[in-house]
Amino acid sequence: MGVYYSIQTYEAWREAQINGYFIGNEKFVWDEFKTPYRWLIDQMNELIEHDGTYPLWLWLEKPDLSEEALLEKGTEAVCLTLSVPDHRVLISDFNAWHCVLSNFYCCLTDEEDDQIDQGVFKLSMEESWKRIFDIDLLSQSEYWTTEEPLLQGVTGKIFLHQVISFEFFKAN
């Protein structure tokens, strides 16, 4: 069991009180991100115990609730502290995830970047994206070692019995 944190809207909190769980929802995913999210769901189905639902985002460290851009400004929200079985959480590097969102290769070196430009890189783009889950590999890369990795996770459902504590706040 790991301890994780998740930011949810107050509306999602109320719905979870009725259903007994939080679940990801496609309606909150921008259209341009639906393909990357579908890829992520496929990875979740392959790599962790998952039921094919849209992901719920988790943090390994508690986010600063005064930070801008957690949610739209003024949104009533809740920060959940959770205990979730590790086999139901897929961990990735936050910055590397943006390769998937932006439809870019996840390169590790300048040489790989050059190979892509020359059309001789051995991995497909989607195969390169799997690197976002290999934190040790990324930590050895010249591209991904400029700062401490920011790790995030995804899971399919968060059950109310997994909530250790919660804190209401309004997004800045």
DRENDO-1510 file (C-alpha; in Angstrom, 1 decimal, always signed):
<recs>
REC; n; res; u; v; w
REC; 1; MET; +0.0; +0.0; +0.0 .
REC; 2; GLY; +1.2; +3.4; -0.9 .
REC; 3; VAL; +0.1; +6.8; +0.3 .
REC; 4; TYR; -1.0; +9.1; -2.5 .
REC; 5; TYR; -2.8; +12.4; -3.0 .
REC; 6; SER; -5.5; +13.3; -5.4 .
REC; 7; ILE; -7.2; +16.6; -6.2 .
REC; 8; GLN; -10.9; +16.3; -6.9 .
REC; 9; THR; -13.7; +18.8; -7.4 .
REC; 10; TYR; -16.3; +19.2; -4.7 .
REC; 11; GLU; -18.8; +17.9; -7.2 .
REC; 12; ALA; -16.8; +14.7; -7.6 .
REC; 13; TRP; -16.6; +14.5; -3.8 .
REC; 14; ARG; -20.4; +14.7; -3.5 .
REC; 15; GLU; -20.9; +12.1; -6.2 .
REC; 16; ALA; -18.4; +9.7; -4.4 .
REC; 17; GLN; -20.4; +10.1; -1.2 .
REC; 18; ILE; -23.4; +8.6; -3.1 .
REC; 19; ASN; -21.5; +6.0; -5.2 .
REC; 20; GLY; -18.8; +5.0; -2.7 .
REC; 21; TYR; -16.0; +5.8; -5.1 .
REC; 22; PHE; -14.4; +8.3; -7.4 .
REC; 23; ILE; -14.0; +7.4; -11.1 .
REC; 24; GLY; -12.4; +9.1; -14.0 .
REC; 25; ASN; -14.6; +10.7; -16.6 .
REC; 26; GLU; -13.9; +11.3; -20.3 .
REC; 27; LYS; -15.9; +14.6; -20.2 .
REC; 28; PHE; -13.1; +16.3; -18.3 .
REC; 29; VAL; -10.5; +15.4; -21.0 .
REC; 30; TRP; -9.9; +18.0; -23.6 .
REC; 31; ASP; -10.5; +16.7; -27.1 .
REC; 32; GLU; -6.9; +17.1; -28.2 .
REC; 33; PHE; -5.8; +14.8; -25.3 .
REC; 34; LYS; -8.3; +12.0; -25.9 .
REC; 35; THR; -5.8; +10.0; -28.0 .
REC; 36; PRO; -3.0; +10.3; -25.4 .
REC; 37; TYR; -5.5; +9.3; -22.6 .
REC; 38; ARG; -6.6; +6.3; -24.6 .
REC; 39; TRP; -3.0; +5.2; -24.9 .
REC; 40; LEU; -2.6; +5.7; -21.2 .
REC; 41; ILE; -5.7; +3.6; -20.5 .
REC; 42; ASP; -4.2; +0.8; -22.7 .
REC; 43; GLN; -1.0; +1.0; -20.6 .
REC; 44; MET; -2.9; +0.8; -17.4 .
REC; 45; ASN; -4.8; -2.2; -18.7 .
REC; 46; GLU; -1.5; -3.9; -19.5 .
REC; 47; LEU; +0.7; -2.9; -16.6 .
REC; 48; ILE; -1.6; -2.7; -13.5 .
REC; 49; GLU; -4.8; -4.1; -12.2 .
REC; 50; HIS; -7.3; -1.9; -14.0 .
REC; 51; ASP; -10.8; -2.1; -15.5 .
REC; 52; GLY; -10.4; +0.1; -18.5 .
REC; 53; THR; -11.9; +3.3; -16.9 .
REC; 54; TYR; -10.5; +6.8; -17.4 .
REC; 55; PRO; -7.6; +7.5; -15.1 .
REC; 56; LEU; -7.7; +9.4; -11.8 .
REC; 57; TRP; -4.5; +11.3; -11.2 .
REC; 58; LEU; -2.4; +10.8; -8.1 .
REC; 59; TRP; +0.6; +12.6; -6.7 .
REC; 60; LEU; +3.3; +10.9; -4.6 .
REC; 61; GLU; +3.8; +14.1; -2.6 .
REC; 62; LYS; +1.1; +16.4; -1.4 .
REC; 63; PRO; +0.5; +19.3; -3.8 .
REC; 64; ASP; +0.8; +22.8; -2.6 .
REC; 65; LEU; -2.9; +23.7; -2.5 .
REC; 66; SER; -2.2; +27.4; -3.0 .
REC; 67; GLU; -0.5; +26.7; -6.3 .
REC; 68; GLU; -2.2; +28.0; -9.4 .
REC; 69; ALA; -3.5; +25.7; -12.1 .
REC; 70; LEU; -4.5; +22.7; -10.0 .
REC; 71; LEU; -8.0; +23.4; -11.2 .
REC; 72; GLU; -9.8; +26.3; -12.7 .
REC; 73; LYS; -9.6; +29.4; -10.4 .
REC; 74; GLY; -12.4; +29.5; -7.9 .
REC; 75; THR; -13.3; +25.8; -8.2 .
REC; 76; GLU; -14.3; +24.2; -4.9 .
REC; 77; ALA; -12.1; +21.2; -4.4 .
REC; 78; VAL; -10.8; +18.5; -2.0 .
REC; 79; CYS; -7.3; +17.2; -1.6 .
REC; 80; LEU; -7.5; +13.5; -0.7 .
REC; 81; THR; -4.8; +11.6; +1.2 .
REC; 82; LEU; -5.2; +8.0; +0.1 .
REC; 83; SER; -4.0; +4.5; +0.8 .
REC; 84; VAL; -4.1; +2.6; -2.5 .
REC; 85; PRO; -2.6; -0.8; -3.3 .
REC; 86; ASP; +0.6; -0.3; -5.4 .
REC; 87; HIS; -0.6; -2.9; -7.9 .
REC; 88; ARG; -3.4; -0.5; -8.8 .
REC; 89; VAL; -1.2; +2.6; -9.4 .
REC; 90; LEU; +0.9; +3.3; -12.5 .
REC; 91; ILE; +3.7; +5.8; -11.8 .
REC; 92; SER; +5.1; +8.0; -14.5 .
REC; 93; ASP; +7.3; +11.1; -14.8 .
REC; 94; PHE; +5.2; +14.2; -15.1 .
REC; 95; ASN; +7.4; +16.0; -17.5 .
REC; 96; ALA; +8.0; +13.0; -19.7 .
REC; 97; TRP; +4.2; +12.5; -19.9 .
REC; 98; HIS; +4.1; +15.7; -21.9 .
REC; 99; CYS; +5.8; +13.8; -24.8 .
REC; 100; VAL; +2.7; +11.7; -25.0 .
REC; 101; LEU; +0.4; +14.7; -24.7 .
REC; 102; SER; +2.4; +16.6; -27.4 .
REC; 103; ASN; +2.8; +13.6; -29.7 .
REC; 104; PHE; +6.6; +13.7; -29.5 .
REC; 105; TYR; +9.1; +11.0; -29.2 .
REC; 106; CYS; +10.4; +10.4; -25.7 .
REC; 107; CYS; +14.2; +10.7; -26.4 .
REC; 108; LEU; +16.9; +10.0; -24.0 .
REC; 109; THR; +19.9; +11.6; -25.8 .
REC; 110; ASP; +20.8; +14.1; -28.6 .
REC; 111; GLU; +21.9; +11.1; -30.6 .
REC; 112; GLU; +18.4; +9.6; -30.5 .
REC; 113; ASP; +16.9; +13.0; -31.4 .
REC; 114; ASP; +19.2; +13.0; -34.5 .
REC; 115; GLN; +18.2; +9.5; -35.4 .
REC; 116; ILE; +14.5; +10.5; -35.4 .
REC; 117; ASP; +15.3; +13.4; -37.7 .
REC; 118; GLN; +17.2; +11.0; -40.0 .
REC; 119; GLY; +14.3; +8.5; -39.9 .
REC; 120; VAL; +16.5; +5.7; -38.5 .
REC; 121; PHE; +15.4; +5.6; -34.8 .
REC; 122; LYS; +14.6; +2.0; -33.9 .
REC; 123; LEU; +11.6; +2.6; -31.6 .
REC; 124; SER; +8.2; +3.7; -32.8 .
REC; 125; MET; +6.9; +6.9; -31.1 .
REC; 126; GLU; +4.5; +4.8; -28.9 .
REC; 127; GLU; +7.3; +2.5; -27.9 .
REC; 128; SER; +9.3; +5.5; -26.8 .
REC; 129; TRP; +6.4; +6.7; -24.7 .
REC; 130; LYS; +6.7; +3.6; -22.5 .
REC; 131; ARG; +9.8; +5.2; -21.1 .
REC; 132; ILE; +7.7; +7.6; -19.1 .
REC; 133; PHE; +7.1; +4.7; -16.7 .
REC; 134; ASP; +10.8; +3.8; -16.3 .
REC; 135; ILE; +11.9; +6.4; -13.7 .
REC; 136; ASP; +15.4; +4.8; -13.4 .
REC; 137; LEU; +16.1; +5.0; -17.1 .
REC; 138; LEU; +14.9; +8.6; -17.3 .
REC; 139; SER; +17.1; +9.5; -14.3 .
REC; 140; GLN; +20.2; +8.4; -16.2 .
REC; 141; SER; +19.3; +10.4; -19.3 .
REC; 142; GLU; +20.8; +13.7; -20.3 .
REC; 143; TYR; +17.4; +14.9; -21.3 .
REC; 144; TRP; +15.6; +14.1; -18.1 .
REC; 145; THR; +18.1; +14.8; -15.3 .
REC; 146; THR; +18.1; +18.6; -15.2 .
REC; 147; GLU; +15.8; +18.6; -12.2 .
REC; 148; GLU; +14.4; +16.3; -9.6 .
REC; 149; PRO; +11.7; +14.1; -11.2 .
REC; 150; LEU; +8.1; +15.0; -10.5 .
REC; 151; LEU; +6.3; +11.7; -10.2 .
REC; 152; GLN; +2.6; +11.2; -10.7 .
REC; 153; GLY; +0.4; +8.2; -10.8 .
REC; 154; VAL; -2.9; +7.1; -12.2 .
REC; 155; THR; -5.5; +4.6; -10.9 .
REC; 156; GLY; -8.9; +3.5; -12.1 .
REC; 157; LYS; -11.1; +4.0; -9.1 .
REC; 158; ILE; -10.6; +5.5; -5.6 .
REC; 159; PHE; -12.9; +3.9; -3.1 .
REC; 160; LEU; -14.0; +6.0; -0.1 .
REC; 161; HIS; -12.5; +3.4; +2.3 .
REC; 162; GLN; -9.1; +4.3; +0.7 .
REC; 163; VAL; -9.4; +7.9; +1.9 .
REC; 164; ILE; -7.2; +8.5; +4.9 .
REC; 165; SER; -8.0; +12.2; +5.2 .
REC; 166; PHE; -9.3; +15.1; +3.1 .
REC; 167; GLU; -8.9; +18.8; +3.0 .
REC; 168; PHE; -11.4; +21.2; +1.3 .
REC; 169; PHE; -10.0; +24.2; -0.6 .
REC; 170; LYS; -10.8; +26.7; -3.4 .
REC; 171; ALA; -8.5; +26.7; -6.4 .
REC; 172; ASN; -6.3; +29.8; -7.0 .
</recs>
